[in-house]
Amino acid sequence: MSDDTLVYNGGSGHELLTQPRSLFQGLPVSLYGQRIWYKLPFEDLKELRILCEGTENFERMCEAAKWTRMIEIYMEKDEDCEGDHGNEEGRNDDQNMERGADQVEQRGRDDNNEDGRDNNTDDGRDQDREDGREVYEMCEEEAQVEEVVAKFFEEEENDDYQRTPTTSDNEGRKIQRCPYDRWVRGSGELKIKQVFESVKEFREAVIEYALKGGWNIRFNRWGAVKSEALCGIEKCSWRVYCSYEDSIAMWMIKTFQENHTCFKDGRCKILSQQVICDMFIHELRNDPLLKPVIMQQRIHDRYDVAPSHNQCRKAKKKALELIEEEFKEQYSRMKDYRDELKARNPHSTVEVRTEINAVGVEVFDSFYMCFSGLRDTWKGHCRPIFGIDGCFLKSNSKGQLLAAVGRDANNQIYPFAWAVVQVENSESWLWFIRHLKNDLGLGNGEGFTVISDRQKGLLFAVNQELPEIEHRMCARHIYGNIRKDHPRKPQLKTKFWRVVDSFNEEDYEINLAQLKKYDSDIYEAFMSRNPRNCSRAFFKTDSCCEDALNNFSESYNNTLEKARAMPLIQSLETMRRQTMMRIAMRRKMTQKHKATHSLKVALVIAEEEKAVKHLRTIASRPGLFEVMDNGQSHKVNMKEKTCRCRKWDLTGIPCRHALRVVFDNPKTYKKEDLVSDWYLTTKWQDQYIDSIGPVNGMKFWRTSGETTLEAPDTEVQKGRKKNPQKRIKGVNESPKKGKKATNHGRDMHCYRCGLADHNAYKCPNSGVPFKPRPPKKSKLADGMEDPRPVGKKGRKPKKKKTVTEVVESQDLAGPSQPTQTSTPEFGEWDRWT
């Protein structure tokens, strides 16, 4: 030992074969002047452990020797003992080595005797006494203390905290650190002496091995202590056996015959319904209509194993049942979720409404939340306009989502409140509108604008709670209903939207007259829906928004397509996190924006400037101008920021007439000064300063102590299941990709009787003679030949009929009912042919 570092100073080594426990029988508990150490073959000298019979290290050595088959033992040599002491030491060493170890080596120890004198001699002792030092023999207790202190080491901070130390009171047995290879999830490998945390983990490893290699494996033995798997093909020698090992407190592979003596048959007996269920449960959450045939094909493509169709069908059924249980479990935590939202977002409105069913159990009815950060931002920095709309939830629990969405300074969506209800009716809309009225401080609605569709329950709730609010109707829904009732009107779209896009009453009357002239029935249908609620000519200018559509609410519903198919709490959490992400991304975008106004202003002004060159300006009083546009003059007031066309008044962005005045008077007016303050970049940045407070995960929620809720009773759907991921499009909606000509709007007629609304296959008119379908007419004009060449890929050449075929064709052309005719005589055949 030099400078507290263990070194090996040579010595002799001997190999002895013996049992570990019979190696040092009768070994003293402590040795004065000599100590015996041991280590495993793969360990370093720094990991030497002192060896004494009956101690913890001795037991560890005996257990480790079963697996390592070799132990290295070291004995310190007392160099202070010379002569007889040295001979005696040599004799003791020979005796110890005769008893055996796997490998016994002698090592020297330098006691730092710089002068080379013997400390055991009398002269040495006298000299020590003269120096004030007293030499004494180490007692047994001190030797034990020295043994423990010699093993002290600095603790590592990144130690394996998952394993309890061997000296802890919580462990009833001694466990040594495992020197064997652990199983790595996803590797698909098995090997001898591989260890696992549990027998379930061994099962997963065997499944991964079978799928990765495409082998047919089956379990032959399955228990809590031992497990065995064999090849599923007879006479194959592949086998793996795993059992619990006490010395390392883990499960170990003790037998593994890794070579297969068979060929792959494309089957796997270990691929059970539960395994397939675990494979596809996440995919079935997103796509419940995933077919078993597709599951079967995907397994074959991934693992080269072909399960049966019945296996995939039952696995899908089991996965959907598990998902259904997850859906129901969400309702039991709704009150805990409410308390967590309130705790992390103070002053927010979160309400869970329940009801008592016929059995007397409290079930979920509706849920409403409006976060304080979003509410205060809308009230302080957003325009006083919002849209409300409802959409279906696609999960098994059903229900509908009601949402309120506003506009930011860049005219983008800003959702601030939403609710989940069972049915979209008058009562649910009243409940939702009352919460919005209290949170936003709407009062009777004066000075605010709301956009929605013409749902009857919604109209009733708005008229009752907000009688003075400006209620705009979505023009797209009105157009869809009119188009459905009046199909095959090609100019309906153009003339309808001209009426809607009219910014003043004069243009409105002109366009409305053209619509009436085009079709009086369409005009009457449009007037019955009160077009003043969807035309810009009658909108108030308080909201500084020209929207006649509820598209921003529809856009928000589209962003929630995947969230609406999740369980209730997961769906609400997804909406909350999407809102937080939207605010975070736009906060970065607004901070980088250096212009005075938002991006929308630049786009609108650039579009309006295209027509400025065709206008002419006549100056009047200070701040007043007359602008000529297509022979019509428009009064422009630059001080009040108004124009007779009302576009500037309604949008807050200067129209083409005001831009012409700026073009003619560049020193007096600037574009930036004519834009409303609602579009300022500072206003845009203020809208995304505050956000929603972070919420902990479900396992951190505290129980409310109230009664748990159950899922509402839902009716079982009868008939063929519909795709919940796709919304049924309206008549006026075109497909997303490309265009397709359809037969929509055409009246179907029966070619048997000629009447409408049915076909010949289901013709109810019995006794009507059958009229065969007329042959298709050639598209070629008279006298023109078919340009297609005669051959395999072109038109078919005409085949000349034989005499027999001509006779048969004449017989077929006879009466439809068979008649009794006489057989011609032999002489008549010549005349026939």
CORCORSUL-V138876 format. One record per residue. OMEGA is omega in whole degrees, 0 to 359 (none if undefined). Layout:
# CORCORSUL-V138876
OMEGA / OMEGA
This chain:
# CORCORSUL-V138876
182 / 181 / 179 / 179 / 180 / 177 / 179 / 185 / 178 / 184 / 181 / 180 / 180 / 177 / 180 / 179 / 181 / 175 / 183 / 185 / 178 / 183 / 183 / 175 / 181 / 179 / 178 / 179 / 180 / 178 / 179 / 179 / 180 / 176 / 181 / 183 / 175 / 174 / 177 / 186 / 185 / 181 / 181 / 179 / 179 / 182 / 178 / 178 / 179 / 189 / 173 / 183 / 178 / 181 / 182 / 181 / 179 / 178 / 179 / 181 / 181 / 179 / 181 / 182 / 179 / 186 / 182 / 178 / 181 / 177 / 176 / 182 / 182 / 177 / 178 / 179 / 180 / 182 / 180 / 182 / 181 / 176 / 182 / 179 / 179 / 178 / 180 / 179 / 179 / 179 / 179 / 180 / 180 / 179 / 180 / 183 / 177 / 179 / 165 / 168 / 178 / 176 / 183 / 182 / 176 / 177 / 179 / 178 / 179 / 182 / 177 / 175 / 186 / 182 / 176 / 181 / 180 / 181 / 182 / 179 / 180 / 179 / 179 / 180 / 179 / 180 / 178 / 179 / 178 / 179 / 179 / 179 / 180 / 182 / 180 / 179 / 181 / 179 / 184 / 181 / 180 / 177 / 177 / 177 / 179 / 179 / 180 / 181 / 181 / 181 / 183 / 177 / 179 / 183 / 177 / 181 / 182 / 178 / 181 / 185 / 181 / 181 / 179 / 178 / 185 / 180 / 181 / 179 / 183 / 181 / 181 / 180 / 184 / 183 / 177 / 180 / 187 / 179 / 187 / 183 / 176 / 177 / 179 / 182 / 180 / 181 / 182 / 183 / 173 / 178 / 183 / 180 / 172 / 188 / 183 / 179 / 182 / 178 / 175 / 177 / 175 / 178 / 178 / 179 / 179 / 178 / 178 / 179 / 182 / 182 / 181 / 180 / 182 / 183 / 177 / 184 / 175 / 178 / 179 / 181 / 183 / 180 / 182 / 184 / 184 / 180 / 183 / 178 / 180 / 174 / 183 / 179 / 183 / 177 / 174 / 187 / 182 / 182 / 175 / 182 / 182 / 179 / 184 / 179 / 184 / 186 / 180 / 178 / 178 / 177 / 187 / 172 / 183 / 176 / 181 / 173 / 193 / 183 / 176 / 175 / 182 / 176 / 180 / 181 / 179 / 179 / 177 / 183 / 180 / 179 / 184 / 178 / 180 / 179 / 179 / 177 / 179 / 180 / 192 / 184 / 179 / 178 / 179 / 173 / 180 / 183 / 181 / 182 / 177 / 187 / 176 / 179 / 178 / 177 / 180 / 181 / 180 / 177 / 179 / 180 / 184 / 191 / 180 / 177 / 185 / 174 / 179 / 178 / 180 / 176 / 181 / 180 / 180 / 177 / 177 / 179 / 179 / 178 / 179 / 176 / 176 / 178 / 178 / 177 / 176 / 180 / 182 / 181 / 181 / 184 / 181 / 180 / 184 / 180 / 175 / 178 / 177 / 180 / 179 / 178 / 179 / 181 / 182 / 179 / 182 / 178 / 175 / 179 / 178 / 184 / 174 / 180 / 183 / 176 / 180 / 181 / 184 / 180 / 182 / 180 / 179 / 182 / 180 / 178 / 183 / 183 / 181 / 174 / 177 / 184 / 184 / 180 / 179 / 181 / 181 / 178 / 180 / 181 / 186 / 189 / 183 / 178 / 185 / 178 / 178 / 178 / 178 / 182 / 179 / 178 / 184 / 168 / 187 / 181 / 180 / 180 / 179 / 184 / 181 / 180 / 176 / 185 / 174 / 187 / 178 / 180 / 175 / 183 / 178 / 179 / 176 / 185 / 177 / 179 / 183 / 178 / 176 / 183 / 176 / 179 / 182 / 183 / 176 / 180 / 183 / 183 / 180 / 178 / 175 / 180 / 180 / 181 / 179 / 177 / 177 / 180 / 180 / 183 / 184 / 182 / 184 / 182 / 176 / 177 / 182 / 181 / 180 / 181 / 177 / 179 / 179 / 173 / 186 / 176 / 189 / 179 / 178 / 179 / 180 / 182 / 180 / 180 / 182 / 184 / 183 / 186 / 185 / 182 / 175 / 185 / 177 / 178 / 181 / 183 / 182 / 178 / 178 / 179 / 179 / 179 / 179 / 180 / 179 / 180 / 183 / 181 / 177 / 174 / 189 / 183 / 181 / 184 / 183 / 184 / 179 / 184 / 173 / 177 / 182 / 185 / 179 / 182 / 180 / 186 / 180 / 177 / 179 / 181 / 180 / 181 / 178 / 177 / 178 / 177 / 179 / 179 / 181 / 181 / 182 / 179 / 177 / 178 / 180 / 178 / 179 / 181 / 179 / 180 / 177 / 183 / 178 / 180 / 182 / 179 / 182 / 182 / 184 / 179 / 175 / 183 / 183 / 185 / 179 / 181 / 184 / 185 / 171 / 180 / 175 / 185 / 182 / 172 / 177 / 178 / 179 / 177 / 180 / 178 / 182 / 185 / 180 / 181 / 182 / 179 / 182 / 171 / 193 / 183 / 177 / 178 / 179 / 178 / 178 / 177 / 180 / 181 / 176 / 177 / 178 / 179 / 178 / 180 / 181 / 181 / 181 / 175 / 177 / 181 / 180 / 179 / 178 / 183 / 185 / 182 / 181 / 182 / 185 / 183 / 182 / 183 / 180 / 180 / 181 / 181 / 179 / 178 / 180 / 182 / 179 / 182 / 183 / 185 / 180 / 183 / 178 / 185 / 174 / 182 / 177 / 177 / 180 / 180 / 180 / 181 / 175 / 185 / 180 / 180 / 181 / 178 / 180 / 180 / 180 / 179 / 181 / 178 / 184 / 180 / 181 / 179 / 179 / 177 / 182 / 178 / 178 / 179 / 177 / 180 / 187 / 185 / 185 / 178 / 185 / 179 / 182 / 180 / 178 / 178 / 176 / 176 / 178 / 180 / 179 / 182 / 185 / 182 / 184 / 186 / 175 / 182 / 184 / 183 / 184 / 182 / 180 / 180 / 178 / 183 / 180 / 177 / 177 / 176 / 178 / 179 / 179 / 182 / 183 / 173 / 182 / 181 / 179 / 178 / 180 / 183 / 179 / 178 / 187 / 183 / 179 / 181 / 175 / 179 / 183 / 183 / 179 / 179 / 180 / 182 / 173 / 181 / 178 / 179 / 179 / 180 / 179 / 181 / 179 / 178 / 183 / 181 / 178 / 180 / 182 / 184 / 185 / 178 / 177 / 185 / 178 / 182 / 185 / 182 / 180 / 177 / 185 / 184 / 176 / 179 / 182 / 178 / 183 / 177 / 182 / 178 / 180 / 178 / 180 / 180 / 178 / 181 / 176 / 182 / 178 / 181 / 186 / 172 / 171 / 179 / 184 / 181 / 180 / 181 / 181 / 184 / 180 / 179 / 178 / 181 / 181 / 178 / 181 / 179 / 181 / 181 / 179 / 179 / 179 / 180 / 180 / 178 / 181 / 178 / 181 / 178 / 179 / 183 / 182 / 180 / 178 / 180 / 184 / 184 / 181 / 180 / 181 / 179 / 180 / 181 / 180 / 182 / 175 / 180 / 180 / 179 / 177 / 179 / 180 / 179 / 177 / 177 / 180 / 180 / 180 / 181 / 183 / 179 / 180 / 179 / 181 / 181 / 180 / 179 / 180 / 178 / 186 / 182 / 181 / 181 / 180 / 179 / 180 / 183 / none
